[in-house]
Amino acid sequence: MQTGAAPTEAEIAQYEAALRAELLPAMGCTEPIALSYAASIAASRLGGFPDEMIAEVSANIVKNVKSVVVPNTGGLTGIEAAVIAGFAANAPDAKLEVLARITPEIREKIGELVKTRKVDVVPTKEPDVFYIRVTGKKDGKTVSVTIRASHTNVTRIVENGETVYEHNDTPEIEPPAEAAWSLPALIAAAKTMPLERVEPLLMRQIDCNRAIAEEGLRGKWGATIGRILLARNPEDPETVARAMAAAASDARMNGCELPVVIVSGSGNQGITASLPVVVFAEHLKAGREAMLRALLLSDLVTILLKQGIGKLSAYCGAVSAGAGSGAGIAMLSGMKDAEIESVVSNALAITSGMICDGAKSSCASKIAMSIEGALLAIDMVRNGRRFEAGEGIVQPSADETVRAVGRIASRGMVDTDKVIIDVMLGRNR
């Protein structure tokens, strides 16, 4: 599509399908939830809680589950808690909201099971960055459930050695392909595509993510980054934007049972892509349609940036969502298409060095920094400034910069990811 051209029906359908696949509600961090989901599928086929449990996982799953609180478990953390909670919930139809099915009675039972029952956690030999296989054994029956590539992508179910379900169960050896979309096309789509096709998805994102942000500001969740930020200047929209997003992550990373609407498989990205846009829409009195179109752009840009990075890597996903929110705020501010592209390019140049060291309390601070980078990127463009091609990773066009970041994250940071995981697990001290 050429710059400014209205999207075709086929393109609109593609964007709508992507948003329907990405904007999903989830309770808690999505990697523990994926473990719980796999365990819940196994429990339903076993007919109850197993006698033996095995979790085979990739290193990135270990990284993203190690330190985060599993919701509805009374503050438990780690792979074992996520697997036991999933088996106890036994609600596979709930998918990423499986932990919402845990009753107070089941929660109490989970606390006892974690103390008395063992989950064998085994590093997988599969090459995938995102790989989970949960196995349960009960009364002579064995069920294994495999999830690859993304959080609800069940690729194989095996019962007593016989495959009863299989769909694309092949290793993801190659890094992600380069981003398939373009920024000019997404800006045009956000401005012109029929809102009624995606409005319910966007409103759910706003309502859910605002609710958990407000809870994060009320309570003393995690390191209370949101509350600390808001105390600086509660009347300043830039401060409020960073504080709201950080507070939502404070709550989410530390066991809050409210759902978050995710983007690119990540609740933190869903939070970062949405809340700053909503804050600025309200501050600017932009109106409902303008707010929704800006949020639509933010979500689409976030998805675009992750296309070349992949679901999990050493590259902090908040950077992508921060750049997305920057694009949305730029649109709300009346910036021209080329200026919005410059905002994205500037934001990537500012914050692309941030690493992912797993899901935990400090994610809230990284979200705040990513949003600050986007706001600085906007201020630069307002003052007629942008980072030029040849300055570091910046390329001649914003789309080329997006693709360059994808290559850095998916190819260049592979060894970085391994070292991060070694450090987190205390290896080679």
N, C-alpha and C positions, 0 to 999 in steps of 0.2 A: 504494500500500500504506500502511496506517496504521501508526503507530509500534508496534513490537513484534510486528506480525502476521507469521506464518510465510510465507515466500515460496511462491508457486504454482509448479507444475511449469513453466509457461511462463517465469516469471521465473528459476527456477533454470537452465533451458536457455539463457536469454539470457546469464546471468553466465558459465556454463560455456563458451559459445561465445566470449565476449569474452576469457576467460582463455586459451583455446586459440589464439586469434588473436594475443594480446599476449605471452604468456610463451614467447618463442622464443629459442633459443641463437644467439649471434652472436659472431664473433671480431673484436674491435676496435670502433672507433667506427662507428656504423651508417650515417652519411652516406658516408664513403669506401667502406664495404662495398656500399652501394646502387650507387655508380658501378662498382665491380668486378663486381657482379652483372649490371648492364646490359651491360658490356663482355664478360663471359663468355658471355652469351646470344648476342651478336653474333659472337663468335669461333667458337662451335659451328656457327653458320649459314654463316659464311665458310669454315670448314674449316681454321682456323688463325690465326696472328697476322697482322694487317693491314699493308698498306703505308702507309695513311693513317689517322689517327684524329682525330675531332672530338668534343668534349664540350660540349654546350650546357646550361648550368646556371643556376638561379635564384641570386639574391644570397645567400640563406640557406644554400644548399649550399656556396658559396664560404666563407662564414663558418665553417661547421662542419667543413670539410676543410682549410682553410689551414694550421693549426698542429698538427694531430694526426698521430701516427705511424701509418703503415699497417702492420699486422702482417705478418710473414713477408716483409718487403722489405729487411731489414737496416737499419732505422731511417729509411727514406725518408718524406717528408711530402708532402701536397698532392694536388691533383686529378690531375696527370699521373701520379704514382706509382700512385694508386688505379686509374686507367684501364688503365695498362700491366699492372699486376698482374692485373687481371681478364681481360684478353685473354690473358695468358700462362697463367693458371690453366685457362681453358677448361673450367669445371666448373659449368654453370648449375644442375644439379640440386642443388647444395649450398646455393644461395640465400645466406642471411646467414652461412654458414660457408664460403663460396667460397674465402676466403684460407687456410683450413686445408688445402686441397688442394695448396698450393704446396710442392714438394719442394725440398731444398737445391740441386739442379741448376737448377730454375726460378728460385729466389731469386737465384742468381748471374747468371742470364740477365737478370732484371729490372733488376739494378744496371747492366748494360751497356746495356740498351734505354733506360733513363731518360737516359743520357748521349748516346745516338746517335739516338734516334727522337723526333720531335716530336708532341705532342698539342696540337691547336688548341683552346684553351679560349675559348668564346664566351658572353658574357652572353645569356641567352635573352630574347626579346621576349614570351614567354608570361607571363601575370599571376600564375601560381601561386607560392606561397611555397616549395613543395617541387616542383621540376621538374628532371628529368634526361633528356637525350637523348644517347646515345652512338652514334656512327656509325663504322663501319670499312669500309675499301675494300681489296679484295684480288683480284688477277687479273681485273680488270674487273667484279667483283661488289661491290655496296654494300648494307650492312645497317645499319638504324637501329633502336634500341630505346629506347622512351620509358617512363619511370617517373614517375608523378604521385602526389602526396598522401601516400604512405607508401612505406616502403623496399622492399617487394617487389611493389608494385602496378604490374605491367607493363600498360600501357594500349594500346600500339601497337608492332607490329613491321613494318617496311617492308623489302622486298627488291627492289632494282633499280626503285624507284619504285612498286612494287605492295604494297598493304597485305595482309599475310598473317595478321595477328592484330590484333584491335581489341576493347577492352572499356572502356567508359566513358571514352573519351579526350576529355574536355571539361575546360576550365580551371576551377580552383577560384577563382572570383572573390569570392564572398561569404565573410565570416568564418564560423567554425564556429557551428553552432547552440548554444543554451545547453544545459548539462548535462541529460541526459535522465533520469538516475537520481536517487535521493535518499539521503541519509545514513541515515535511519531504516531504509529498506528494506535497505541494504547491511549494516548492523549485524545486523539480523534474519537475513539470509541467511548471514552469516559464522558465526553462532551455531548455525544449524539445518540448513543444506543438507547433503546426504550428502557426506562428505569423499572417499569412494572415487572420485567422479567427477572430482576435481581433484587428488587427492593426488600422483599421479606428476608432474604439472606443478610442484607446489609443492616436492616433494623435489628435482627437478632444479634448480630455482631456488636452493634452499639449498646443494646440493652444489657446483654450478658457481661460485656467487658467493662461497662460503666459500673455495674453492680459490684463486681469484685474489686474494682478500684476504690469505690467508696468504702467497702469493707476493709480494704488494706489501709486506708487513711484513718478509719475508726479504731482498728485494733492494733496490737503490737506484734505484727507478723515479721518474722525474720529479723533483718537488720534495720527495719523501718526506714528504708531509703526514701520512700515517698513522703512520709511525715517530716523527715529531716529537710527535704527539699522544699516542701510547701511552707515550712516555717520561715524560709528566707524572705518570701514576698508572696503572700496568698492572693494578691490582686493582680499580679503580673501574669499574662496568659502564657508566656514562654515557661515560666516557673511551674505554673499549674499543669501545662502539657507534660512536662517531664515528671512532675510529682504524681499525676494520675496514673501514667503508664508504669512508673516504678512501683507505686503502691499496689497495683494489680498483680505485678510479679511478686512483690513481697508476700502477698497472701497466697498466691498460687504455688510458689515454690516451697511454702511452709505448711501445706496441708489444708488450706481452705477448701471447703466442700462445694463452693459455688462453681458453676461451669464457666469455661472460657470458650469463645469461638476462635478457632485456630486458623492460621494461614501457613501453607507450605509445611504442614505437619507439626507446627509449633504454636503453642499458646502464647509464648512470649512474643513471637512475631505477629500473631493476631492482635495482641494488646498494643504493640508498638505501631502497627500500621493503622490502628483505628482511633485510639484515644486522643492523640495530639490533634488529629484532624477535627474531631468532634469539639474539642476545647476551642480551637481557633474558629470553627464555624459559628459557635455560640458567641464568642467574643466579637466577631465581625458582624453578627446578626445577618448571616448569609442566607438563611432560609433553608427549608428542608431539602429542596431539590439540589441546591448548590452543595449542601453538606454531603448528600448521598453520592453525587457525581465526584466530589473530591475523594470520598472514601473509596469509591469504585476505582478511581485511578490509583490510589495508594495500594489497594489490594493487588491490582493487576501488575503494578511495578514491582511489588514484593515478590510475586510469583515469577515474573520475568527474571529477576535477579537470581532467584534460586534455581532456575532451569539449568544454568550452567554450573552451579555449585554442588547440587545434590542435597539430599535430606540432612545428612550428618557429615561434618568435616571439622577441621581445626579452625575454621572461619566462623566467627560469631554471627549467628543469623539475625541478631538485632540490628546489625549494620544494614542488611538488605531492607528490613522493615522500616528502619529510620529513614533511609533514602526514599522509600515509598511514601512515608508520611510527609517528607519534605516536598515531594511532588504534589501531593494533595493540598498541602497548605499553600504552596505556590499558586496552584489553580484558584484556590479560594481568594488569594490576594490579587487576582486579576493579571497575573503574569502571562506573557505570550508563550506560545508553544516552545520556541527556541530557548526561552528563559527557563522554562520548566526542565527542559533537557539539561541545561547548564547546572541547575540545582542538583539534579541526580548525579551528574559527573563530579561536581564539587564535593558532594557528601561522600561519595565513594573515595575520593582522594583524601578526605580528612580522616575517616574512621576505618578504612579497610584493614588496618593492622591489628584489630582486636581479635584475640583468640577465643575459642570456645574451650573451656575447661570443665564442661559438664553442667548439669542443671543443679542449682543451689541458690542460696540467698544473694550472692553477688551478681546474679543475672540482672537484678533490678538496677544496679548501678550502671551496668553496661547498656541497658536500655536507655537510661537517662543520658549517658554520654552519646549514644547514637542519635538521639533526638536533638541534643545540643549541636552535634555536627551538622544535622540537617538544617537547623535554624541558622547556624553560621553560614551555611551554603546559600541560604535564601538572602541573608544580609549582604553577602558578597555580590550576588546578582543584582540586588537593588542598587548597589553602588557601582554597577557596571564592571564588576570584576569576576573573573573565572580563572581557574587553573588551565593553562594552555597545554596543547599536545606536546609531549616530550618532557613535561615536568613530572618525573616519577612515572607512575603507571598510567597517567592520563593520555588518552588517545585522541585522534583528530575529531571523532564524533562521540557522543554519549553512548550510542549503541556499541561502538568499538571498545569503549572503556568498560561497559558492562561485560562484554565477552572476555576482555582481559582479566577482569576480576574473577570470572568463572574459572579461567584456566589456572590462575594463581591458587584459588581455593581448592579446586578439585584435583589438580595435578601437583602444583608446587608445594602444597602444605601436607602432603601425605606423611612424610617423615616427621614433620612438626607434630602431627596428630599422635604418632606413635610415642614420641618423647613426652608429650603432655600426659598421655595415659600412664607411661612408666612413672612419671613424677607423682601423679595422683595416687598410684598404687604403692609408692615407696620403693620402687625397684631401682637398682644401681645407685644406691646412696653412697 
